[in-house]
């Protein structure tokens, strides 16, 4: 069965790199395709023979193209059920910084000279695609290397699985990730940061693990989150037909409590669900 991945999102959010990642992993990639050409493209013999196809569709195709895109993708899904829409985005401040660093011209610069207004307009125009996406990825705090690893784990290695589940830890002081499906705040738990000899460690280190496991409230928080997910994840898989689900666990700095809880959840669900479960520690730049 053919798999189609449509890469869309904000200019400067990493779409080109995403397509390069998929191309390196066996996808036939086409960038900057006006959506009105998508259905005709899929009817050609050469494209029909491609088992893995990735297509970039975004603001460069024009406003009219964007208006038609949600309906076109709906028809494509009926024709090729294994069609996924991946939407990449980032905070406006991050996008502005990226444009200033690269000195590239925004696609809407021809009608709006001010960069902030161009980014805001693009956000508005892209909103219907963002809402329809199977997977939304916030690249604000993600390097291109981490983005590549994430896409490889969630897309390239999951074509034969229905459900991809990612557990990620983060720190609220660096903003909460907006691409979460479930978010749990563990800042109420005892904090090893205030123990001088533990401060420089992380939730993956034995010292932190041993300290946190002596606190009943920590174990109760873990059990409550685990049991909630055990109860409701099957409903999302069976009834919502979700291909991707992201569970985020946050503490203040994203290095101790959230890392510990996330590791335990990952280990539990990885044992139950296998390779479809992946792990990310945002503040540690760690993923597996």
N, C-alpha and C positions, 0 to 999 in steps of 0.2 A: 504494500500500500504506500502511495506517495505521501511524503510529509512536506508540508509547506510552512515556512516560518516567515511571517511578515514583520520586518523591523521598522518601527516608526518611533516618533517622539520629537523632542526638542532639539533644535540645532545647537551643537556644542555639547550634547549629552553623551556622545560616544557611539552613535549609530554606525559610522564608518568602521570603527574598530570592531564593533559587534559583527558586522558582515565579514570582515577579514578573519575573525575568529571562526565563524561558521565555515568559511571557505577553506581554511586550514584543516577543518575537520570533516571534509568530504561533501560539503554543500555546494551546489551550483548557485552562484550569487549574482543578482542583478540589482544595481543601485539606481535610485532616482527615477523610478518608473511611474509615470502618471497612472493613477489607478484605473482610468477608463480603458487602458490597454491590457489590464491584468487578465481578464477573461479570454480575450483573443490570444494572449500569450500562452495560456494554459492549453489552448486548442492546437498548438503547433506540435508536430511530431517530436522535434528535438527536446522540447520542454517536457512533454508527456513521458519521455523515457527517463527523466531524471528522478531518482528515488528520493533525493533530498534537495529541496529547493528553498532558497532564502531570497527575499525581495525587499528592497528598501523603498518605502513610500513616506513622503513627508511634505513639508511646506514648499519645497522646491518645485513640486509638480503643479503648483498654482492653487488658488483658492477654490476654483470650480472643481478641481480634482478632489480636494479634501471634502467638499460637501457631498460628493457622490461615494466617497470611500466606504463609509459604514454599510451602506446597502450592497455595494459590490462584494465586500468581505462576507456579508451574510450569505450571498448567493454562492460564493466560493466554498464556504463551509458546507453547504448542501451538496456541492459537487465533489469536494475533497474533505471528508470529515476530519482528517488529521491536519487541520489548518490552525495555526497558533498565531496570535497577534501579540508581539512583545513591544512594550512602550517604554522608552528610556527618557528620563527627565532629570532635572537638577534644580536646586534653588536659584532664584534669579541672580542673587549676588555671585554665586559660583559661576553661572553662565557668563555674566558680565566680565568676571575676572579672566575666564578662559579666552573670551574674545579679545580682551585687552592684551593678554600675553601673546596670543598668536597673531594679532592684528589682522584677522580675517574679517571679511565683510559679511554681515548678517544677510540671509536671503531676502528679508523684507526691507533692506536698507534703501532700495530704490524708491519706495513710497513713504518710508518713515526714517528720517536721518538719525533720530535720537535712539541709541541702543536700548535703553531701558524700555522705551515705548514699543520698540520692535519686538523685544522679548515678551512683553505683556500681551501684545496682539497675537503673537504666535501661540502663546499659552491658551488664549481664548479660542483660536481657530482649531487647535489640536484637541480641545476638551472632549469632543465626541469619541475620538479614537482612544483617548486615555481611559474613558469610562468603559469602553468595549474590550479593553485589553485582557488577555488571559494572564499575562505576567507584566507587572509594572516594576521597573527597576530604578530606584533613586541612586544616581551616580554622584551625588554631591560629595560624599565622603569615600569614594571608591576610585582607586587608581585604575589605569587601563589594564594592568596586569591582573588585578583582582577581578575586574569586570570580565576579562577573558576566562579566568578560572571558573567564575560563577556561571557564565553562559555555557561553558563546556560541561559543567556538572549538571545543570538544570535542563539543558536542551539536547546537547550532542550525545549525552550518555543516557538519555531517558526516552528515546524514540519508541522503545518497546514497552514502556511503562505508562500507565494511565496517570499516576499521581506522583508529583515531586514535592517533597516536604523539606523545608529548610528551617533550621533553628539558628537564630542569630542573637548574640549578646550585643549590648550597646551602652553608652553612657548618656544620661539625660543632659549632662553639661555640654555635650556636643550635638544636641538636638535629637529628638526621637525620629527614627526612620519612618517615613510616610508610606513606604511600600509594604507595611505589615498587614496581615489579615487578622492576627490576634497579637495583642501587646499586654505584657504583664510587668507591673512595677514592683521590684523587690527592694526598693530603698528603705522599706520599713524593717528589714532584717538587720541583725547585728553586723557592724561594719569592721572588718579586719584592718581597714586603713588606719584606724586609731591605735593599732598595736604596732609600735615602732619596728619591731623585728620582722613584721609581716608586710609592711607597707610597700616594699619594692617588688613583692611577689605577685603572681596572678592567680586566678581561680583554677588554673591547671596545675599549680605547684602543690606538692605534698603538704607543706606547712599550712597553706590556706585551706586545703581540703580537710585536714585533720581538725583545724580550728572551727570551721563551719559545721562539721559533723557532730560537734559537741553541743550544738544549740538545737533544742527541740523545735523552736519556731522555724528554723531553716528547713528542717526535715518535713515539717508540716506544710510549709509553703510549696516545697517540691512535690509532695504527695498530692496536694490539692490541684496543682496545675496539671500534673501527670494524669490524675483521675478525670479531670475535666476534658482533657484532650482525648483520652481513651474513650470517653463516652461520646464525644461529638465529632471527632475526625471522620469516622465512618460515614456519618450523614453528609458531610461535605463531599466526600469521595463518591458516594452512591447517588445522592439526590441532587447535588449542585453541579455534578459533572465538572469539578474543578481539576485542572491539570496541574496547577501550582498552588501551594499554600506556604505562607511565611509566618513563623511564630517568633516574635521578638521579646527578649527578656532584658529589662533595663535596670541598672542601678545608677549611682551618681556618676562615677567615672568610667564604668564599663570594663573594669579590670579584675574585680574580685567576686562579688556576690552574683552578678548576672552571668559571669563566665562559669562559675561553679554550677549554678542551676541549669544553665544551657547545656553544659557537658553531660549532666546526669540525664536530662531529657533526651538529648541526642543518643546516648548509649541505650536508653530504654527503647526508643522507637526504632533505632537502627537494628536492634536485635529482633524486633517484631516485624519490621517492614523491609529490611534489607537495604540495598544500595540506592533506593529512591530517596533515602533520608540523607541530607547533607548538613554540614555544620559551618557556621561563620562567626568569628569574633571580630566585630567591626573595629574596635579600638586597638586590638592586637594585630590587625592586618593578617589574620589567620583564617584559613579555610580548608576544609577537607570533606 
